[in-house]
Amino acid sequence: MALKTTIIKRFGVMTVAKFGTVIGAIYGLIWGILVAVLGAGFASSMGMGALGATGVGAAAIVVGLILGAILGFIFGAIGAFIYNVVLGLIGGIEMDLEIME
């Protein structure tokens, strides 16, 4: 196995934004589930009943998923853009990659 030194010069903004969308959606889904569980308990303690608690839970999951995806896309694109600007000034990041044969 040989090591090869590679320099990362630029990231594709849309590629990183798409990756951010998927990661953001996953985090948003997890957040939504947590809010749904906690919010359902709170809603039922406020006298909303099972139907109200279910509605709060479902809304939290949907909003978390959508908001996470949108924010993941936006921050992924901004992060990649800033990364590319900085790398244009300093020349890149050097990495050692292992080549499998």
C-alpha positions in Angstrom: 0.0 0.0 0.0 1.5 3.3 -1.1 0.8 6.7 0.3 0.0 9.5 -2.2 0.0 13.1 -1.2 -3.0 15.0 -2.6 -4.0 18.7 -2.3 -7.7 19.7 -2.1 -8.0 22.9 -4.0 -11.8 23.4 -4.2 -15.1 21.8 -3.1 -18.2 21.8 -5.4 -20.6 24.2 -3.7 -23.7 22.3 -4.9 -22.3 18.9 -3.9 -21.6 20.1 -0.4 -25.0 21.8 -0.2 -26.7 18.5 -1.2 -24.7 16.6 1.4 -25.7 19.3 3.9 -29.3 18.8 2.9 -29.2 15.1 3.7 -27.3 15.5 7.0 -29.6 18.4 8.0 -32.7 16.4 7.2 -31.4 13.5 9.4 -30.6 15.9 12.3 -34.0 17.6 11.8 -35.8 14.3 11.9 -34.0 13.3 15.1 -34.8 16.8 16.6 -38.5 16.4 15.4 -38.8 13.0 17.1 -37.4 14.4 20.4 -39.7 17.4 20.3 -42.6 15.1 19.4 -42.0 12.8 22.4 -41.5 15.7 24.8 -44.2 17.8 23.2 -46.7 15.0 23.3 -46.3 14.7 27.0 -46.6 18.4 27.5 -49.7 18.6 25.2 -51.4 15.8 27.1 -50.6 17.4 30.4 -52.2 20.7 29.2 -55.4 18.8 28.6 -55.2 18.6 24.8 -55.8 14.8 24.8 -54.3 12.1 22.7 -55.3 13.7 19.4 -53.7 17.0 20.2 -50.6 15.3 21.4 -50.4 13.3 18.1 -50.9 16.5 16.1 -48.1 18.3 18.0 -45.8 15.3 17.5 -46.5 14.9 13.8 -46.0 18.6 13.1 -42.7 18.6 15.0 -41.4 15.8 12.9 -42.4 17.3 9.6 -41.2 20.8 10.5 -37.9 19.4 11.9 -37.3 17.4 8.7 -38.1 20.3 6.3 -36.3 22.9 8.4 -33.2 20.7 8.8 -33.0 20.0 5.1 -33.3 23.7 4.2 -30.8 24.9 6.8 -28.4 22.1 5.8 -28.5 23.2 2.2 -28.0 26.8 3.0 -25.2 26.3 5.5 -23.5 23.6 3.3 -23.4 26.0 0.4 -22.2 28.9 2.5 -19.5 26.7 4.1 -18.2 25.4 0.8 -18.1 28.9 -0.7 -16.2 30.2 2.2 -13.9 27.2 2.1 -13.2 27.8 -1.6 -12.4 31.5 -1.0 -10.0 30.7 1.9 -8.3 27.9 -0.1 -7.8 30.4 -3.0 -5.8 32.5 -0.6 -3.7 29.9 1.1 -3.4 27.3 -1.7 -5.2 24.2 -0.5 -5.1 21.5 2.2 -2.6 18.7 1.8 -3.8 15.1 2.5 -2.0 11.8 2.5 -4.2 9.1 0.8 -3.5 5.4 1.0 -3.7 3.7 -2.4 -5.2 0.1 -2.2 -4.0 -2.3 -4.8 
